[in-house]
Amino acid sequence: MNATISASGLVKRYGGVVALDGLDLEVQKGTVLGLLGPNGAGKTTAVRILTTLLEPDEGEVMIAGVDIRTEPGRARERIGLSGQNAAVDEYLTGNENLYIVGRLYGLGAADSRARARALIDEFALTDAGDRPVKTYSGGMRRRLDLAAAIVAEPMVLFLDEPTTGLDPNSRNMLWDRIRRLVEGGSTVLLTTQYMEEADQLADDVVVIADGREIAHGTPDELKRTVGGDRVELVVERSGDLEAAEQVLRRTGLDAVRVDRDTRRLTAPGSGGPEMLSNLLRSLAEAQVSLHDVSLRRPTLDDVFLTLTGHGTATSGDEPTADRTKQEVKS
């Protein structure tokens, strides 16, 4: 099967910094690939290369059968892009922005006007459609930028952290729109800092660190790599964190994660309800007061932390994962 997005051996250097270090990616038609990694891992660099905005130092890219190096114009005709920052003209109205995008994609004047009106309504911007974008809130600009990315109903859509700054309703609306695009045959590459977003939308997930792939699989396959249940506690008082951690370890729960800001402790565990019952008894004996406790299945957040050593909201200069590639798929 020929992939709609195919990249092999992508390398990009900025002086002595290697942003991408031999990255391979494949996305099949009508699917969503979630590209995950800590800040500074190379996600945005990869998107900029795949969308012809940046030349790789090494490697090849094919978009819908078109080589982006030899025919970048033809490749762009097949691409829609929503980057991390809204790329809209703040002196034009929302309708005017979308109309111009339609014209740039080769749509006729009537079709461009109709698409602009339809998308303004769909993205809940009807009351603001004829106002200059400089009067929009950040979330409204974000929705307008996302609407602009799909004016021409592109074959291939690149979404670089598309829902950052959106409220939950707007995020859910965008998720539904992406699903409809994929059902219609569009292919999507999505970068995101929200693991729930990747879990909801991605058919396939690639995790990168230091510009290289460190894990690849479906969301469920990746979750299985980090083991069984997770015990999660939230203590009433920060002063109880150390005692709670000691109890977890005495109960046989290793790899305890402690988040002092939220007073939350998480650890992988087995034994189900019986184990949880024993743990609660031990915590009570240690006079640890709990605000909340749960026994849950692993999430992509657990996968991300296990693979990269830290959560998603990290700074680009933090150390990232070991470069050993972990293949999940056979």
N, C-alpha and C positions, 0 to 999 in steps of 0.2 A: 504494500500500500504506500502510495506517495504521500508524504507529509505536506500539508499546506504551508507550514513554517518549518524550515530545515536550516539549521546552523551547525557548522562543524569547525572545531579548532579555533574558536574566536579568541584572539589575543588583543588586548589593548593596554598600552603602557603610557603613563604620564611621568616622564622623567624616570626616576628610579622606582616609581610605584607601579605595580602590576595590578590593573583594575580587573582585567579578565585574563585567565591563565589556561587557555585551551578548552573553553566551554562548548559543549555540544547540546543542542536542543532540537526536539522534534514535536510538532503539534499536528495531530490528524484533523482532517476536515470535520467541522461540526462538533468540536470539543473545546474544552477550556483547560489550559495549562496554568496552574498556579506556580509562579516563580517566587520563592520565598528565600529570605536571608536577612541577617542583621544589617543595619545601616552600614554602608561602606563595603558591602559584599560584592557589588558589581551589578545589581539588578537594573538600575537606571542606565548605566553604561550599555548593558546588553540591549535594552529597549531602544536606546538612541541609535545603536548600530543597526538593529533589525528594521528600523523605520527610516533608514538612509540619512539620518541626521548626523552621523559620525562614522568616519572611515575606520575599520579595524586595521590593526597592524598586521594581523594574520587571520586566515580563516575565510570561509565561504558561507554565503547566505542565499537561500532561495525562498521567495515569497510567492505562493501560488504558481510555481513553475517558472518564475522570473528571477534571474540573477540580479541582485541589487547593485552589484558593482558595474556590470555592463549595461543594464537597462534600468537605472534608478527611477526614471520618469514612469515607466510602465509599472514598476513596483508600487510607486506612490498612488497610482490610480486604484489599487486594490486594498489600500490601507486606510484605516481610521485610527486616530491617536488621541488619547486624552492623557496629558502629562501630569506631573505633580502640581504644577501651577497652572491656573486657568489662563488659557491663551485666547482671550477675547478682547475686543476693542472697547474700552470703557466709554468712548465718546459716541458710539453708536448704540442704538436700542438693541434689545435682545432679538427682535424680529430681523433687524437689519444685519446683525452678526450672522444669523443662520442663513439668511438670504444670500449673503456674499459667499459663504462657504459652499452653498449649493451651486452657485454660478461658477466658482473655482473648480468644482468637480465636473463641470460640463452640463449641469442640468439647465433646462430652459428657464426663462424668467417666471412663467406661470407655475411650473413645477417647483421652483425654488421657493416661491412665496407660499405655496400650499404646504410644502414640507416644513417651512419655518413655523407657520401657524400651528400645524399639527404637533410639532415637537414642543413648542412653547406651552401648549395645553397639556401634553403628556407629562412634562417635567414640572408641572404645577407653577408655571410662571405667567399664567394668563393675565393677571392684573398688572404685571410689570413688563409685559412684552413690548410696549411702546415707550418705555422709559429708558434713558441712557443707562448703560451698564454701570457707570460710576456711582449710581445711586443704589446698586444692588449690595446685599450683604455677601459675606464670603461664601456662605452655603449656596446662595442663589447663583453666584458666578460659577461655582463648581458645577451646578446642575446645567447651566447654560453651556459650559465647556463640554460636558458629557453629551449633551444634545448635538453639539457641533460635530463631535466625533462620529455620529451615526447618520448625519444628514443624507449621505449618499448610500446608506445601507451597505457598508463595505464588506468585502469577502473576508477580510482579516482585520481584527480590531485589537489594538494594543492599549491596555489600561494600566497606567503606572500609578498605583495607590489611588484609585479613582474616588473612593468614598471618604478620604481624609477630610474631616471638618463637616461631614454631613450628619444631620440628626438621624435617629433610628428609622423614622418614617421614610425619609429621602433615601436612606441606604437600602431599605427593603424594596422601594420602588425601582431603584437602579438594578438590584439583583433580579427582579422580575423581568426587567427590560433585557438584561443580558441573556437570561434563559430563553426568552422569545427569539432573540437574534440567533442563538445557537440552534434552537429548534428549526429555524429557517435556513440553516446551513452555514452560518458565519462561524469563523474560527477565532478564538479569543486567547490572547496571552495576557495574564493578569499578574501584576505584582501587588502585594498588599502587606500591611503590618497587622491586619486583623485575621487571626487564625480562623475565626468563625466564618469569615468571608470565603477563605480558601476551602473550608470544609463544606460550605453550602454550594459553591459554584464549580470547583475544580474536579474534572475527571481524572486528572493526572497532576502530580506535584513534583517539582524539582526544588531541592533545597541547595543553595550555594553559600559558600563562605570563601573569602580570599579569592574570589573570581573563579572558583572551581565547583563542580558538582560534588556534594557530599552525600546526597541521598536522593532516591527517585522511586516513586511508586504512587499508587492511589492513596487517598487519605486513609482508608481502612488498613491498607498494607503498612503504611508508615506507623500507624498507631500500634499495630501488632508488634512492631520491633521494640517498643519500649515497655513491653510486659503487660501485666494484668491490671488489677484495680489500683486506684489511688485513694489514700486516706487524706482528707483535707480538714484541718482544724482552724478555727479562728478563736483566739483567746480573748477574754474580756480585758485583760490588762497587759501592757507591754512587759511588765515585770515577770509575767508568767511564761514568757517565750522560752527562756533557758530551761526551766523545769519541764515544760511540755516537750521540748526537744529531747531531753534526757529520758523521759518516759517512753517516747516513740522508739528510741534506740534500744532501751532495755526490753521493749516488747518484740524486738527483732526486726524493726523497720529501719532500713538503712537509707542512704541517699536522701536524707531529710533536707528539704528546701525551706528556708525561713525568710519571709518577707516582713521586715520590721515595720514598714509603713502601714501595711494592712493588718498586722498581727496574725498573719496566716502561715501555717506550716503544712507542707505537702510531702508525702512520701509514698513510694510504691509499696504495695502490700498484698498478701494473699491470705486466704482463710475466711473471707467473706464476713457475714454478720457475726459469727462467733469471735473472730479476731477483733472486730470493732467493739463488741461487748466487753472483751477482756481489756482492751485499751481504755475504754471509758471508765471502767472500774479502777484501773491504775491511775488515771488522771485524777479521779475523785480522791483517791487515797493520798495523792501528792498535793491536794488542795488547789488544783489548777481549775480556774473558772472558765467555762467555754461560752462563747457567743454563738458558735455554729459548728457543726460537724457533719461530714458527709463521706460516703463511700461511692466512688464514681469510676467510670471507665476512662482510659486515657483520652486526651484530646490532642489536637495538633499543637497546642501550646506546650504540652508535655514533650512531644516529639521535637519541637523547635529548641526547647531548653536543653534536652538531652544531646542533641546534635551540635548545637552551637555554644553551649555553656552559659547562655544568658537569654533573657527575654527579648521580645521584639523591639521594644522602645529603647534602643541602645545608641550610643554615639559611635560615629564612624571610626574613631581611633581606638576602640576597645579591641582586645585580642579576640579573634574569631576561632572557628573550629579547627581541629586537627584536619590536615588535608587528605587524610585517608578516605578514599571514596567508598561509600557504603551502598552496595547494590541491593535493592529490595526485590526488584522484579527478576524473575528467571528469564 
